[in-house]
Amino acid sequence: MMGADILAVAYLLAAVLFILGLKGLSAPKTARRGNLLAIVGMAVALVAVLASPAVSEYGWIIAGVVIGGLIGSQMASRVEMTSMPQLVAALHSFVGLAAVLVALGTFLNHRAMGGLNPVLMAELGIGSFIGAITFTGSVVAFAKLQGLMGSAPLQFRGQHLLNALLALAMIGLTVYFCITGELWVWVAMTVVALLLGWLLITPIGGADMPVVVSMLNSYSGWAASATGFTLQNELLIITGALVGASGAILSYIMCRAMNRSIISVIFGGFGGDAVSADAGQAGDQTVKSAAPEDASFMLENAEKVIIVPGYGMAVAQAQHAVSELTSLLEEHGVTVKFAIHPVAGRMPGHMNVLLAEADISYDRVFEMEEINSEFSTADVTLVIGANDVINPAARTDKGSPIYGMPILDVDKSRQIYVIKRSMSPGYAGVDNSLFYQDNCSLVFGDAKHVCEKMLQAFE
């Protein structure tokens, strides 16, 4: 067993490694190092906890680690990148449920020993309702991302008022629980929190899902931190606070990138009305289609090409074909750059991860603010499965649900090719006026198949 001083040093070392890991995750070039540091930090934390005097029995712990490790390793090895966002949402739900169960177990244990006090019950109440909101909110996010629920926001009259009343009831029950210490009060408070978590996420549409995943990450962190107070574990408090704060900051950054207030994302719907006035007029116009061979010819004869990846690339698992296409273009003397919108895909950094998986060099990948000024100088822009983040209606149509959201200025390129399965709207449910521009042609088909056809045309 570790002494108190050694345990404190181990906790401090783990906390420092977690902070350095988060810092590393702030940039693609250092992301792998950041992950490694965080893994080492977690290993140190686990060894320190298991060796602490507070742990006397290892049977159930070992059983849980073995079973959980087997399940986790299977999930990690089998999950496709397209399913990663819903996996992250599911993992957030586990954190929330764990916080609720730890609070319940601690309450029953202390009540049996006569060790309840108002401070402990306040910790139990806060940990329970944050965990409950995280659990059901994450379940809804998982269901939306997995297609078990519609991506459109589910709204009804008086929804915000009902949410406010439920929040007040939850807080009131928490205070009453601190006073009485009754189990039924805790159950009632947790049930209200579960319902509130469900109602907070159902009105949020698919276009806001990357922000929702980030916010649920923040919630899970605060739930873990509250559990740390309950268990009197300083490292869990620190770790939860790091996750909660970083998730909140990331959500705020993403909302700024979308020109949206974080309040409107958390309490509002997005993409409820499918088509705006301008989009409806654009739908009556003619769409130009092109064959993969046509796009390949233009790409080969260009001097500068910008590639915009989107969720369609993830669905088709086309990143490796895109990497081959990039290498072939550069062999022909073409300058190739990648443009990433902050909310491309269905979770923060989704496209960056896909490109890194295909060994596409970081120095070719640029964020929206860095690349937008270059679209006007691009001979060809190739859009692979992106939609809402390139829709000019965000700049021009005040009636559009996405109006004001900063977009990639793809429409300013000399020639645009968009790889797309069909004319169906994007995740926001808004038609894209870019598709009807004279300089835009659509290449219909699966992104991987189309990119492979382009490669064959080069050969």
Secondary structure, DSSP 8 states (H G I E B T S, - for coil): ---HHHHHHHHHHHHHHHHHHHHHTTSGGGHHHHHHHHHHHHHHHHHHHHTSTT----HHHHHHHHHHHHHHHHHHHH--GGGHHHHHHHHHHHHHHHHHHHHHHHHHHHHHHT---HHHHHHHHHHHHHHHHHHHHHHHHHHHHHTSS-SS----TTHHHHHHHHHHHHHHHHHHHHHH--HHHHHHHHHHHHHHHHHHHTT--GGGHHHHHHHHHHHHHHHHHHHHHHHT-HHHHHHHHHHHHHHHHHHHHHHHHTT--HHHHHHS--S-S---HHHHHHHTS---B--HHHHHHHHHT-SEEEEEE-HHHHHHT-HHHHHHHHHHHHHTT-EEEEEE-TT-SSSTTHHHHHHHHTT--GGGEEEHHHHGGGGGG-SEEEEES--GGG-THHHH-TTSTTTT-----GGGSSEEEEEESSS---TT----GGGGSTTEEEEES-HHHHHHHHHHHH-
